[in-house]
Every structure is written in C-alpha cells, then in structure tokens.
Amino acid sequence: MTQTTPRKKILVMRFSALGDVALTVPVLKAFLDFNPDKELVMLSNQQFSGLFEGVERLSFIGADLKKKHKGIVGIFRIFNMVRKQVEFSTVVDLHSVVRTYILRCLFTVLKKKTAGVKKSRFENFALTRKENKIFRPLPHATERYIKVFESLGFGVAPLSSGPDQIISKPLNVSRKINIGFAPFAKHNTKMYNLDKFKEIVRHFDEKPYQLYFFGGTAAEKLLIGGWEKEFKQANPQHDIKGFKEELELIQQMQLMVSMDSANMHLASLVNIPVVSIWGPTHPYSGFYGLHQNPLNAVQLNLSCRPCSVFGNKSCWRGDHACMDQITPSMVIEKVEELFMQQQA
C-alpha cells in the first residue's frame, strides 16, 4: 500500500475585533486553494469559531482572553495549550500585538519559523493626523495578510481582480425584499445617531420590504427587541445561535445597511452588498468590506476626516460633524439607488 505524506500544518494567529478576524477568512481559504498539501490551524478568540466552520483542512483553537487566557500568565497558557494540541512547522501572525509577539518568541524557542503582519503605523498616522494629511488609499487588510504568507515563501490564490466584485442579487419587487440593518459598532464614535437610523428603517417599513436587525451584545439585543415590536415589517430572530446561523441569515438579505463594523465584513463573506455609514474612520484605511463597491459608502468630505483608523478616539472638533451632518435621506437614497441597479 502507498503511504500518503502527512500535510504540513501552519498555525495562524489573529485575535481581537470580530471584523478583523472575519477578514482572515477569505485569505485562509485562498491559501488552502493554492496549497492543497497544507493544513491551517486558526488560533483566535473562542467565540469566533463559527466563522471557520466548514472550511476544509482548517482546524480551530479557541482562547478565552477574558478569563483563563487573560494577561501574561494567559499567554503562557495559550502557548502550552497549542503545543500540546497540534504539531506545526510555521507560525503566521496576522495581528502583531504584544500577545502574539510573545507567542512568536516562545514558538521560536521550539524552532518554529514565524512571520508577522506589518502594521503601516506611519501611513496610518499620516492619513489621520489633523494637518497635512497624506490622503491616499492604504493596502487592504487582506493584502497585508497575504504578504505575511508570501514572506514565508507560500503562494496564495487571488482573492479578486478588484475591490467591488460583489454582484447584487436580482430584485423582484413582487416578492419579499429582505433588508438587514446593523446600527451598532464597537466604538460609539462610529455609530450613527440611533433616532436618525430609525428614520431610515421607518422609510422601508412597508411591503414588500422585510426588515431584519443585527446586534451582538445584550444591550444591543434589548434595543433590537423594541424595534422588532415597533416596526410592522420587522422579523424577530431570537433563535440565532452562533456565527454560522447568523451568516446563513445574512445570506438571505438583498442588502445590508451597517456602520464601519463587523456586520459589514460578515455580509461581505457571503457576498451581500452593503451600504455602509462612515464617520471618523475612512475606507482608505484598508478596512473596507472586501469586494464591496466603494460607491456604496455614505460619508462626508470633511478636512478633518479621517481622524482615526479604528474609531477609538474622541472628536477633536467636539461636534462629531462627520456623523451628525449625514442625513437619513442620504442613506435612503443610496439604498434605493442600489435597488434600482438590482432591478436593471
């Protein structure tokens, strides 16, 4: 009998924000497509495991960063957990923060080859500083992820020929038109005023539209529960369990309306067009939804924008004009424009 050669395993690390972890998914799939003799082991926050379900030749190791794996002691626990669970030859760090840097050093002691993503800190600073901004698009996060694999000598299949490859679903106005609304973001500065957001929702609260609301935290779900009672075309979704089911529901949408947030990236994973609302951050920072059409971003041309890459800074003007001056009609017009294109 012919003995098959075991596939080499590669450890990939990316923790923290859901949207950033979601952006690794298409890159990992492209890597596996190009390297049929390799397997990947994804190390990330344990609650993100559903993002990677069903990906062949990819296994997942979850870390509990809030309890068991918190702090410096937790880093050593992660190290011991990983080395006991799986044998691998290479470490790909798609995060490059203190936690992953320490882990890379520990794995180097075990003679593992490692490489980490480049952060483009100067370019980010130049894009977001108050004066003399260098206003130009930075490489997309997925491009920077790919470069880490390439620095280790691996090839990766092309993700796309351009940034706007999502093809809208054909629209039949005689049937239900599902719209997903995701009004939340990790940082408050990236959120559109909720009363104004409700005006957008109210505009579409009639047949043939069916309204779906997406949120993650307990507070967000509580607010959504109130909206589901208030809007007559709302569809309650209390039985969603995990990202796999959420992605399946998002895939039923004709369109999503979201902030610069994780839901934009989740919709992108299942090829759903997104109308996204941008304030202190900007698509030029490299975190726009993969394959989304840049024209579907609703944003204002202000000299102070962008002032932050992640939206974790307070407004230095004090009036949050980048969000407050966006009117609900601007978002509604963009949504209706996209629906018109889907009917063409």
C-alpha positions as CSV (number, residue, x, y, z in Angstrom):
1,M,0.0,0.0,0.0
2,T,1.1,3.6,-0.8
3,Q,1.5,5.7,2.4
4,T,0.3,9.2,1.9
5,T,2.6,12.0,3.1
6,P,1.0,13.9,6.1
7,R,0.1,17.5,5.2
8,K,2.3,20.2,6.9
9,K,0.3,22.3,9.4
10,I,0.7,26.1,9.8
11,L,-0.5,28.0,12.8
12,V,-2.3,31.3,12.1
13,M,-2.9,33.8,14.9
14,R,-5.4,36.6,14.9
15,F,-7.3,37.8,18.0
16,S,-9.4,40.9,19.0
17,A,-12.0,42.6,16.8
18,L,-14.6,40.4,15.0
19,G,-14.3,42.3,11.8
20,D,-10.6,41.9,11.6
21,V,-10.8,38.2,12.3
22,A,-13.6,37.9,9.7
23,L,-11.2,39.4,7.1
24,T,-8.8,36.5,7.6
25,V,-11.4,34.0,6.3
26,P,-11.1,34.7,2.6
27,V,-7.3,34.8,2.9
28,L,-7.2,31.5,4.6
29,K,-9.5,29.9,2.0
30,A,-7.3,31.4,-0.8
31,F,-4.2,30.0,0.8
32,L,-5.8,26.5,1.1
33,D,-6.9,26.6,-2.5
34,F,-3.4,27.4,-3.6
35,N,-1.7,24.9,-1.2
36,P,-3.6,21.5,-1.3
37,D,-0.7,19.9,0.6
38,K,-1.1,22.2,3.6
39,E,-3.4,22.5,6.6
40,L,-4.1,25.5,8.7
41,V,-4.7,25.8,12.5
42,M,-6.5,29.0,13.4
43,L,-5.8,30.4,16.9
44,S,-8.3,33.2,17.8
45,N,-11.0,34.2,20.4
46,Q,-13.0,31.1,21.2
47,Q,-16.3,32.9,20.4
48,F,-15.2,33.3,16.7
49,S,-15.0,29.6,15.9
50,G,-18.2,29.7,13.8
51,L,-16.5,31.9,11.2
52,F,-14.3,29.0,10.2
53,E,-16.9,26.1,10.3
54,G,-16.9,24.0,7.2
55,V,-13.5,25.2,5.9
56,E,-11.7,22.1,4.7
57,R,-8.2,21.5,6.1
58,L,-8.7,24.1,8.7
59,S,-9.0,23.4,12.4
60,F,-9.7,25.9,15.2
61,I,-8.2,26.5,18.6
62,G,-10.1,29.0,20.8
63,A,-8.6,31.2,23.5
64,D,-10.6,32.7,26.4
65,L,-8.9,36.1,26.6
66,K,-11.3,37.4,29.3
67,K,-10.6,34.7,31.9
68,K,-8.3,31.7,31.5
69,H,-6.0,33.2,28.9
70,K,-6.0,36.8,30.2
71,G,-2.7,38.6,30.8
72,I,0.8,37.4,30.7
73,V,0.0,34.1,32.5
74,G,-2.7,33.6,30.0
75,I,-0.2,33.9,27.1
76,F,1.9,31.1,28.5
77,R,-1.3,29.0,29.0
78,I,-2.2,29.6,25.3
79,F,1.4,28.6,24.3
80,N,1.2,25.3,26.3
81,M,-2.4,24.6,25.0
82,V,-1.4,25.0,21.4
83,R,1.9,23.0,21.5
84,K,0.1,20.1,23.3
85,Q,-2.8,20.0,20.8
86,V,-1.1,20.2,17.5
87,E,2.2,19.8,15.7
88,F,3.1,22.5,13.2
89,S,6.1,23.9,11.4
90,T,5.3,27.6,10.9
91,V,3.6,30.5,12.7
92,V,1.7,33.2,10.7
93,D,0.9,36.2,12.9
94,L,-1.8,38.3,11.4
95,H,-2.1,40.6,14.4
96,S,1.3,41.7,15.6
97,V,0.4,42.9,19.1
98,V,2.2,42.2,22.4
99,R,0.3,38.9,22.9
100,T,1.2,37.5,19.5
101,Y,4.7,38.8,19.6
102,I,5.4,36.9,22.9
103,L,3.8,33.8,21.4
104,R,6.0,34.1,18.4
105,C,9.1,34.3,20.6
106,L,8.0,31.3,22.5
107,F,7.4,29.3,19.3
108,T,10.8,30.4,18.0
109,V,12.4,28.7,21.0
110,L,10.7,25.5,19.7
111,K,12.4,26.2,16.3
112,K,9.2,27.2,14.5
113,K,9.5,29.6,11.6
114,T,7.5,32.8,12.2
115,A,6.4,36.0,10.5
116,G,4.1,38.8,11.4
117,V,1.9,41.3,9.6
118,K,3.3,44.9,9.0
119,K,1.1,47.5,10.7
120,S,1.7,50.5,8.4
121,R,1.8,52.7,11.5
122,F,3.4,55.8,9.8
123,E,0.9,55.6,6.9
124,N,-2.0,55.3,9.3
125,F,-0.7,58.4,11.2
126,A,-0.2,60.3,8.0
127,L,-3.8,59.5,6.9
128,T,-5.4,60.5,10.3
129,R,-3.3,63.4,11.6
130,K,-5.0,66.8,12.0
131,E,-2.9,68.7,9.4
132,N,-1.0,67.8,6.2
133,K,-2.8,64.5,5.8
134,I,-1.5,62.2,3.1
135,F,-4.9,61.3,1.8
136,R,-4.5,58.1,-0.2
137,P,-5.8,54.5,0.0
138,L,-3.7,52.2,2.0
139,P,-3.4,48.5,1.2
140,H,-6.4,46.5,2.2
141,A,-6.1,44.4,5.3
142,T,-6.4,41.2,3.2
143,E,-3.4,42.3,1.1
144,R,-1.3,42.8,4.2
145,Y,-2.4,39.3,5.5
146,I,-1.4,37.8,2.2
147,K,2.1,39.4,2.3
148,V,2.8,37.5,5.6
149,F,2.2,34.2,3.9
150,E,4.3,35.3,0.9
151,S,7.2,36.4,3.2
152,L,7.4,32.8,4.3
153,G,7.6,31.5,0.8
154,F,3.9,30.5,0.4
155,G,1.7,31.3,-2.6
156,V,-1.9,32.5,-2.2
157,A,-4.7,32.3,-4.8
158,P,-6.0,35.7,-6.0
159,L,-9.0,37.0,-3.9
160,S,-10.4,39.2,-6.7
161,S,-9.4,41.4,-9.6
162,G,-10.8,44.4,-7.9
163,P,-12.4,45.9,-4.7
164,D,-16.0,45.9,-6.0
165,Q,-16.7,42.4,-7.2
166,I,-19.9,41.6,-5.3
167,I,-22.8,41.2,-7.7
168,S,-26.1,42.3,-6.4
169,K,-28.9,39.7,-6.4
170,P,-31.7,40.3,-9.0
171,L,-34.5,42.1,-7.4
172,N,-38.1,41.0,-7.9
173,V,-40.4,43.7,-6.4
174,S,-43.4,41.4,-6.4
175,R,-41.6,39.3,-3.7
176,K,-40.2,39.9,-0.3
177,I,-37.2,42.3,-0.3
178,N,-35.0,41.5,2.8
179,I,-33.0,44.4,4.2
180,G,-30.6,43.8,7.1
181,F,-29.9,46.7,9.5
182,A,-26.9,46.8,11.7
183,P,-26.8,50.1,13.6
184,F,-24.1,49.3,16.1
185,A,-20.3,49.4,16.2
186,K,-17.6,48.6,18.8
187,H,-16.8,52.3,19.4
188,N,-19.6,54.8,19.9
189,T,-17.9,57.4,17.6
190,K,-18.5,55.0,14.6
191,M,-22.2,54.8,15.3
192,Y,-24.9,56.8,13.5
193,N,-27.4,58.5,15.8
194,L,-30.0,55.9,16.6
195,D,-33.0,58.2,16.2
196,K,-31.8,59.1,12.7
197,F,-31.1,55.4,12.0
198,K,-34.7,54.7,12.9
199,E,-35.9,57.2,10.3
200,I,-34.0,55.1,7.7
201,V,-35.7,52.0,8.9
202,R,-39.1,53.7,9.0
203,H,-38.8,54.6,5.4
204,F,-38.7,51.0,4.4
205,D,-41.3,49.7,6.9
206,E,-43.8,48.8,4.3
207,K,-44.4,45.9,1.8
208,P,-42.6,44.3,0.0
209,Y,-39.7,45.1,2.4
210,Q,-38.9,42.6,5.3
211,L,-36.7,44.2,8.0
212,Y,-34.0,42.3,10.0
213,F,-31.9,43.8,12.7
214,F,-28.4,42.6,13.8
215,G,-26.6,43.2,17.0
216,G,-24.4,41.2,19.4
217,T,-24.3,42.4,23.0
218,A,-27.1,42.1,25.5
219,A,-27.8,45.9,25.3
220,E,-28.0,45.8,21.5
221,K,-30.3,42.8,21.5
222,L,-32.6,44.6,24.1
223,L,-32.9,47.6,21.8
224,I,-33.4,45.4,18.8
225,G,-36.3,43.7,20.6
226,G,-38.0,47.1,21.0
227,W,-37.5,47.8,17.3
228,E,-38.9,44.4,16.3
229,K,-42.1,45.4,18.1
230,E,-42.2,48.9,16.8
231,F,-41.8,48.2,13.0
232,K,-44.6,46.2,11.4
233,Q,-42.4,44.7,8.7
234,A,-39.7,43.5,11.3
235,N,-38.8,39.9,11.5
236,P,-37.9,38.7,15.0
237,Q,-34.8,36.4,15.1
238,H,-34.4,35.2,18.7
239,D,-33.2,31.7,17.9
240,I,-29.9,32.5,16.1
241,K,-27.1,30.5,17.7
242,G,-23.6,31.4,16.6
243,F,-22.0,33.0,13.6
244,K,-22.8,30.1,11.3
245,E,-26.5,30.7,11.6
246,E,-26.1,34.4,11.5
247,L,-24.2,34.2,8.2
248,E,-26.9,31.9,6.8
249,L,-29.5,34.6,7.7
250,I,-27.4,37.4,6.3
251,Q,-27.1,35.5,3.1
252,Q,-30.9,35.8,2.7
253,M,-30.7,39.6,2.6
254,Q,-30.8,41.6,-0.7
255,L,-28.8,44.3,1.1
256,M,-27.3,45.3,4.4
257,V,-27.1,48.8,6.0
258,S,-24.3,49.0,8.5
259,M,-21.7,51.1,10.2
260,D,-18.0,50.6,9.6
261,S,-18.4,47.5,11.7
262,A,-18.2,43.7,11.9
263,N,-21.5,43.3,10.1
264,M,-20.1,44.9,7.0
265,H,-17.4,42.2,6.9
266,L,-19.8,39.4,7.7
267,A,-22.1,40.4,4.8
268,S,-19.0,40.6,2.6
269,L,-18.1,37.0,3.5
270,V,-21.4,35.8,2.0
271,N,-21.4,38.3,-1.0
272,I,-24.2,40.6,0.2
273,P,-23.9,44.3,-0.9
274,V,-23.6,46.7,1.9
275,V,-24.5,50.4,2.2
276,S,-22.1,51.5,5.0
277,I,-22.1,54.7,7.0
278,W,-18.6,56.2,7.8
279,G,-17.7,58.9,10.3
280,P,-14.3,59.3,11.9
281,T,-12.9,56.3,10.0
282,H,-12.5,56.0,6.3
283,P,-12.4,53.2,3.6
284,Y,-8.9,54.4,2.7
285,S,-7.5,52.9,5.9
286,G,-7.7,49.4,4.4
287,F,-10.7,48.0,6.3
288,Y,-13.5,48.5,3.8
289,G,-15.7,45.4,3.2
290,L,-13.9,43.0,0.9
291,H,-15.2,43.2,-2.7
292,Q,-17.8,45.9,-1.7
293,N,-18.4,48.7,-4.2
294,P,-16.6,51.9,-2.8
295,L,-19.5,54.0,-4.2
296,N,-21.8,52.3,-1.6
297,A,-20.1,54.1,1.3
298,V,-22.0,57.0,2.7
299,Q,-19.6,59.6,4.0
300,L,-18.8,63.4,4.1
301,N,-15.9,65.2,2.6
302,L,-14.5,67.0,5.6
303,S,-11.0,68.2,6.0
304,C,-10.8,66.5,9.5
305,R,-11.6,63.1,8.1
306,P,-10.4,60.5,8.9
307,C,-9.2,61.2,12.4
308,S,-8.9,57.6,13.5
309,V,-8.2,54.2,11.9
310,F,-10.3,52.2,14.4
311,G,-12.7,54.9,15.6
312,N,-11.4,54.7,19.2
313,K,-10.6,58.5,19.5
314,S,-12.9,61.3,20.6
315,C,-13.8,64.0,18.1
316,W,-11.2,66.8,18.4
317,R,-13.7,69.3,16.9
318,G,-16.3,68.4,19.6
319,D,-19.3,68.3,17.3
320,H,-19.0,64.9,15.6
321,A,-19.8,66.5,12.3
322,C,-18.7,63.5,10.3
323,M,-21.7,61.6,11.5
324,D,-24.2,64.3,12.6
325,Q,-24.2,66.0,9.2
326,I,-25.1,62.8,7.4
327,T,-28.9,62.9,6.9
328,P,-31.1,59.8,6.8
329,S,-32.1,60.8,3.2
330,M,-28.5,60.4,2.1
331,V,-28.6,56.8,3.3
332,I,-32.1,56.1,1.9
333,E,-31.1,57.5,-1.5
334,K,-28.0,55.2,-1.6
335,V,-30.2,52.1,-0.7
336,E,-32.8,52.9,-3.3
337,E,-30.1,53.6,-5.9
338,L,-28.7,50.1,-5.2
339,F,-32.1,48.6,-5.5
340,M,-32.6,50.3,-8.8
341,Q,-29.4,48.8,-10.1
342,Q,-30.6,45.4,-8.9
343,Q,-33.8,45.8,-11.0
344,A,-31.9,46.8,-14.1
